[in-house]
Amino acid sequence: MNRIQKTFRNNKKKVFIAYVVCGDPDVNTTIKIMNTLVNSGVDLIELGVPFTDPIADGPVIQKSIERSLKKNTNLNDVFSVCSKFRKKNKTTPVVLMGYLNPIENLGYKKFSKEAVQSGVDGVLVVDSPPEESLVLSSVLQENDICNIHLASPTTSKSRLETIIKSSKGYLYYVSLKGITGSKISNVKLIEKNINKIKKINKNDLPVVVGFGIKDKQTAKKISQISDGVIIGSSFVKIIEENLHNKQRMVNNINKYAEKIKTSIVNK
């Protein structure tokens, strides 16, 4: 088992996942934010790899990616951030979340080698569905890196079976039809869809929910029906609001993460 699988197996509470973009506001602050998130109760970090065409992301995360790109953040910087994070933290899983183009540009084998050497545990490539990920998945598996896939409210049963079979680590369930930063309006529908997933999930793959979780109330409701919650836009918004005061930025991230952590239910 790698760190992701150990986290889901050993955690006494539902898993709390936080997403931030590498290089926003800069790479050194990203490392500070990652350490702060862990100290505040986050169990797993999704680290966004900046790319020029983030098709699944809303305006808050798009702005974050643009700020990172203006600093010329690239994959080498992402690997460097992960390596420096690993000097202090040997246990918290890190998942790189982004798009296929930078990985294609570097090459699958080199990407996988650099990823494992820098302490990356998983990869979530938004625009690479299972059918297009066979070679990448094979290379990642050689290095014990999980290839995580997405499912959504519109995913059919047969498609879910394919996605679950192709996923390792956890399944990222997109809670709504829309982009990051939207708001959840129908928890009952999410519960119904997760129950549908569980019925065909023969491998007991953990199912975590992202998109639309902004406050304690929603985090609590979602944690009651899933294996974990993912929060991204709210953390990224705190970064945006405090670009000229990095210490306040880190402090506010800490306070917000602690508040969410207290709302996530026990198993």
Buried (B, 14 or more C-beta within 10 A) or exposed (E): EBBBBEBBEEBEBBBBBBBBBBBBBBBEBBBBBBBBBBEBBBBBBBBBBBBEEBEBBBEBBBBBBBBBBEBEBBBEBBBBBBBBBBEEBEEBBBBBBBBBBBBEEBEBEEBBBBBBEBBBBBBBBBBBBBEEBEEBBEBBEEBBBBBBBBBBBEBEEEBBBBBBBBBBBBBBBBBBEBBBBBEBEEBEEBBEBBEBBBEEBEEEBBBBBBBBBBBBEBBBBBBEBBBBBBBBBBBBBBBBEBEEEBEEBBBBBBEBBEBBBEBBEEE
